[in-house]
Amino acid sequence: MSTNNISSALRRLDLSDFQQTIYLSLLTEGKAPARILAARTGMTRPSVYDQLKSLIALNLVVELDIDGKAEFAAADIKYLDALLEDKIDRLNQSRAFLSEALPSLADSLHTVTPKLRFFEGSDGVKQLLKDIMWHDTTTLQVIWPEQKMNQVFDELFLKWFDERRLKRQLTIESVWVSNAKKVSDTLFTSGAHDARRVLQKEKNIAMGTIIYDSKVAFISSHAEAFGFIVESNEFAQSEREKFGALWQLAQ
């Protein structure tokens, strides 16, 4: 595998530029302590340690004890291949789950060509929510399976999201799907025109859904958090109709 191929693989794994620089330095110039890596890369030593920590967690870098001093080396290249295989597997699982959970999307594809963006992992799904912040003065229609979404988002992040969307004058109409006797009374209800209903009976809703403008965001806690945004006027209208039906069922 050439250096160019390795760089391409690292980008596909969504490694930051700093992480790529550290890894390629170790791979091409050999093991080194953090002090030498900082000199090689022009990064500060604290930043080098931060990048090394994340690369070690990915099994791309190993820490060595040489004469009582810590040095770092690139791990066997097979671990890079394993990470790529794992990403491919997770993308295939996401795609299979998408096909299973959203048959209506497949039907829509016969008449429209929606734009589709995938987001992986908890951090990726948080980026998905941040896409909404590019919009102003619109109404978000939200289907929120509370227990499932609690596996993806912590309350602090959701409160941050709530504060930011209020600044952008985004109103929320939400249907909370929950078997709990009491749902959170602090989220999605702070605005003067916000409205919320709760659907407490059993309902097979696997994903959180946010409809805004011509976009529909889907969020899943299935196995590992992932999400995607579909951009299509026709599909968004179809999902609004489904939201309206749930709104009528909820209390």
N, C-alpha and C positions, 0 to 999 in steps of 0.2 A: 504494500500500500504506500503510494507516494505521499510526500508532504501535502501536496495540493488536495489529494483525495482525503487525507486525514482532516485537513481544514474544512473541507466540505462536509464531512461526517460530523465534526464538532458543531458546525452551524446548524445542522439538522437536529442535533440534540438540544438546541436552544442554549448552548453554553455562551456565557457573556464573552466579550472581546478579551477581558482581563483573564478569564479562566482559560481561554484558548491560548493566549500568549504564554502563560505559565506552563501549561501542559506541553506545548510545542517546544518550549525552551528545554524542558527536562528530556523530552524525547530526542531532540536533535543535538543538544550540547551536553547531555549527561546529568547525573545527580549533582545536587548542590544544596548547601544550607540556605535559609531564607535570605541571609545577608547578600549572598552572591546572586540569588534570583532577583533581588531588588535592583542590584547593579546591572544585571543583564537586561531587565525589562523596563527600567526607568520608573518602576512603581515604588511606593513607600513600603517599608517593611510591614507595618500593620495591615496594609492592603494585601500584600503577598500572603500573609498568614490567613487572612479571610478567604482568599481564593483557594489556598491549599486545603483548608478545612472542608470546603465544599467538594473539591476534587477527590479528596480522600474518601468522603462519604459515598462518592460515585464509583469507588474502586479504580479510579484512573491514576491515582498517585498513591505511593506508599511512603511511610515515614521510617527512616533507618536510624539506628543508634550506632554511630561510628566513633569509637573512643570517647564515649560519654557525650557526644554532641549530635544534635538532630540534623540529619540531612534528608533530602526528599528526592524521590526518583519516580519516573514514569512506570506504572505497572505494566504487566504483560499486555500487549496490544489486543489480546483476545477479549479483554474486558470491555474495550471499546466496541468490538463486534457484538458482544452480549448486550450492551446498552442499546445498540441500534436494533437488534432483534426484539428486545423488550418493547421498544417504542413502536415497532411495526405491529407486534401482537396487540398492544393497547389500542392502536388506531383501528385495527381490524375488529376488536371487541366493541369499540365505540361505534363503528359503522354498522355492525350487526345489531347493536342495541337500537341505533337510530332507525333501522329498517323495521325492527319489531315494534318500537314504541310509536312511530309516526307514519302509519300507512297512508294517512291523508296527504303527507308531503309527496310520497311517491305518485299519488294520483295527480297532484298539482303539476308535477313535472311534465305531464303530457301537454299542458297548455301554457306554462310559463317557464322561464329560466331563472330561478332564484340564485342570488349570490349566497354562498355558504362559507362560513368561517368556523373552524374548530378551535377549542381552547382546552388544554389538558391540565389536570391537577388543580389543587386548591388555589394556587397563585394565578393560574391561567383563568379560572372561573371568576376570580376577583377582577381581572382585566376585562372580562366580558361585561361585568356590571359597570365598569368605568366607561365603556362605550356609550352608555346611556347619558353620561354627563356632557356629551357633545350636543345634546338636544336641549331646547328651552321651551317653556310654556306649553307643554303637551301633557296629556293624561296617559299614565302607565296603567295598563290593565294587567294585574298580577294574579297568577294562581300559585299558591305557596303551600306545598305539603310540608307542614312545620317540622315534623320529626326528621324527615329526610334532609331538609335544608339545614337543620341543626348539625348534621354530620359534615357539612361543607363550610359553613360560615360561623365565625364566632360573633357574639353579640356586639362586641366593640366595633367590628368592621361594619356590621349592619347599621349601627347608630351613626357611624361616619357617613355611610351611604345616604342615610335618611337626612342628615344635616346638609350634605352637599346638594341633594336633589331639591330640597326646600329653597336653597339659594338660587337655584336655576328655575324656580317656580314650576316644578314638576308635580302634578297631582297624581295620587295613587288611588285606584279602585282595586281592592284586593279580595280574593276569595281564599281564605285560609282553610286548608284541609287538615283536620286534626281530630284525634280521638280523645285528646286531653279535655278535662272539664273546663280549663281556663287557658287561653292562649295569651301570648305576650301582648300586653296592653300599651307598649311603648314604641312599637315599630309600625311604620307605614300609616300612622294615624295623626301625625303632628300638624299637618296642614289644615287650613280652614275648610278646604273642599275635599279632603280625603274621605274615603268611604270604605268600610270593610264589612264583610260577612263571613261567617264561619260555617263550613260544611263538616259536621261532626260525625255523620254516619260513614260507614265503610265505603270507600271509593277508591278504585284502582287508578290512582294518579301517580305515575312513576317519576315525573319530572316537574321541577318548577318552571313556570312560564312567565315571561314579561313581554307584553305587546306594546310597541311604541312606534309611532309614525308608520313607516313601511317595513319595520323590522319585527322579528319575533326571536327572543332569546330563550333557549332551553337549557336547563341546568339539571344535572343528574348526580346522585351520590352512589350510583350503581358501581360496585367494586371499588373504583377509584374515581374521584370527582372529575367530571369533564362537562363541557357544554359547547353549544354552537349557536350562531346567529344566522337566521335565514332572512334575507332581504328580498321581499317581493310584495307588491301591493295586494295582489290577489290572495296570496297565502295569508298575509296579515289580516285581511278582511275575513277569511275563513276562520281564523283563530279567534277573532273578535266575536263571531257568531257562537262559537263554542263557549267562550267566556260568558256571553250573555245567558246561555242555557244554564251554566253552573251558578251564575249569580241568582237566577230565579229559584234554584233548588236550595241555595244557602240561606242562612238566617242572620 
